[in-house]
Amino acid sequence: MPAQGKHRRSKSTSLGRGLAAVTTGGAVLALPVIGATSAFAAPAPAAAPQAVAPATANSVAKAAPAKHSVVAGETLSKIAREHSVSGGWKKLYEGNRKIVGSNPDLIHPGIKLVIGAKSDASSDDQASKASPSAARGASSDRADRSERVNAAPVAKAAPAAEKQAVAYTNDLDGWIRESLAVMAEQGIPGTYEGIHRNIMRESSGNPNAINNWDSNAVKGTPSKGLLQVIGPTFQAYHVPGTSTDSYDPVANITAACNYAADRYGSIDNVFGAY
């Protein structure tokens, strides 16, 4: 009796096994038939997207500079004092040179001066030199700000506390005090008493006084104004930032005090014709 083939089925296998009987000369051969099963690899989990931290732009809101409309009789020096401009009339002129023109002593009524204007050129240059990406970020930020400004009005930041502007009265007392403020800025010596004493002797406080009879008048250069200054002297000792009109009280006083400081050390040292 022929022996029966025994087949053991392995546990947990991915290959299917079978038997194929082949007759060869009466012998029965037991051949394993291996059927390859298709294996599918489980797909790898997708990489979790990395969280990108939002870029933060530390932009500081700048207060819009104030504007001042010039009225008749005003000077850069006077406007600078009223707005407490650091650096005085020179700083105010530097920021408004294109508007004022080449002569800081001549400002026309109606022009609008910018108070506290600052150039952003240096900060832009530094940003562009830092790195290309920083420059691109700054450009993007500026473009974004421009869109926001065009879309809706932007509230102005509250200005920092400033010193209260000094208002001078339009009389002899106010003219002397305003002149003293200009003189202090320019380093010109003189006191209220010294100026007042000489004004009362020269013109009795009349800003339109003119001497048409003395030797200066004969030469064609009459003495004018509160401190009776002749034209050539006024032009030589005119203080920048004040009016170029020699009859202007403040301009007349400061020019005369500038001349007296150069010749006598101070208007306080003048007690007669000078």
Secondary structure in CASP SS format (residue, H / E / C, confidence):
PFRMAT SS
TARGET T0000
AUTHOR 0000-0000-0000
METHOD secondary structure of the structure
MODEL  1
M C 1.00
P C 1.00
A C 1.00
Q C 1.00
G C 1.00
K C 1.00
H C 1.00
R C 1.00
R C 1.00
S C 1.00
K C 1.00
S C 1.00
T C 1.00
S C 1.00
L C 1.00
G E 1.00
R E 1.00
G E 1.00
L E 1.00
A E 1.00
A E 1.00
V E 1.00
T E 1.00
T E 1.00
G C 1.00
G C 1.00
A E 1.00
V E 1.00
L E 1.00
A E 1.00
L E 1.00
P E 1.00
V E 1.00
I E 1.00
G E 1.00
A C 1.00
T C 1.00
S C 1.00
A C 1.00
F C 1.00
A C 1.00
A C 1.00
P C 1.00
A C 1.00
P C 1.00
A C 1.00
A C 1.00
A C 1.00
P C 1.00
Q C 1.00
A C 1.00
V C 1.00
A C 1.00
P C 1.00
A C 1.00
T C 1.00
A C 1.00
N C 1.00
S C 1.00
V C 1.00
A C 1.00
K C 1.00
A C 1.00
A C 1.00
P C 1.00
A E 1.00
K E 1.00
H E 1.00
S E 1.00
V C 1.00
V C 1.00
A C 1.00
G C 1.00
E C 1.00
T C 1.00
L H 1.00
S H 1.00
K H 1.00
I H 1.00
A H 1.00
R H 1.00
E H 1.00
H C 1.00
S C 1.00
V C 1.00
S C 1.00
G C 1.00
G H 1.00
W H 1.00
K H 1.00
K H 1.00
L H 1.00
Y H 1.00
E H 1.00
G H 1.00
N C 1.00
R H 1.00
K H 1.00
I H 1.00
V H 1.00
G C 1.00
S C 1.00
N C 1.00
P C 1.00
D C 1.00
L C 1.00
I C 1.00
H C 1.00
P C 1.00
G C 1.00
I C 1.00
K E 1.00
L E 1.00
V E 1.00
I E 1.00
G C 1.00
A C 1.00
K C 1.00
S C 1.00
D C 1.00
A H 1.00
S H 1.00
S H 1.00
D H 1.00
D H 1.00
Q H 1.00
A H 1.00
S H 1.00
K H 1.00
A H 1.00
S C 1.00
P H 1.00
S H 1.00
A H 1.00
A H 1.00
R H 1.00
G H 1.00
A H 1.00
S H 1.00
S H 1.00
D H 1.00
R H 1.00
A H 1.00
D H 1.00
R H 1.00
S H 1.00
E H 1.00
R H 1.00
V H 1.00
N H 1.00
A H 1.00
A C 1.00
P C 1.00
V C 1.00
A C 1.00
K C 1.00
A C 1.00
A C 1.00
P C 1.00
A C 1.00
A C 1.00
E C 1.00
K C 1.00
Q C 1.00
A C 1.00
V C 1.00
A C 1.00
Y C 1.00
T C 1.00
N C 1.00
D C 1.00
L H 1.00
D H 1.00
G H 1.00
W H 1.00
I H 1.00
R H 1.00
E H 1.00
S H 1.00
L H 1.00
A H 1.00
V H 1.00
M H 1.00
A H 1.00
E H 1.00
Q H 1.00
G C 1.00
I C 1.00
P C 1.00
G C 1.00
T C 1.00
Y H 1.00
E H 1.00
G H 1.00
I H 1.00
H H 1.00
R H 1.00
N H 1.00
I H 1.00
M H 1.00
R H 1.00
E H 1.00
S C 1.00
S C 1.00
G C 1.00
N C 1.00
P C 1.00
N C 1.00
A C 1.00
I E 1.00
N E 1.00
N C 1.00
W C 1.00
D C 1.00
S H 1.00
N H 1.00
A H 1.00
V H 1.00
K C 1.00
G C 1.00
T C 1.00
P C 1.00
S E 1.00
K E 1.00
G C 1.00
L C 1.00
L C 1.00
Q C 1.00
V E 1.00
I C 1.00
G H 1.00
P H 1.00
T H 1.00
F H 1.00
Q H 1.00
A H 1.00
Y H 1.00
H C 1.00
V C 1.00
P C 1.00
G C 1.00
T C 1.00
S C 1.00
T C 1.00
D C 1.00
S C 1.00
Y C 1.00
D C 1.00
P H 1.00
V H 1.00
A H 1.00
N H 1.00
I H 1.00
T H 1.00
A H 1.00
A H 1.00
C H 1.00
N H 1.00
Y H 1.00
A H 1.00
A H 1.00
D H 1.00
R H 1.00
Y H 1.00
G C 1.00
S C 1.00
I H 1.00
D H 1.00
N H 1.00
V C 1.00
F C 1.00
G C 1.00
A C 1.00
Y C 1.00
END
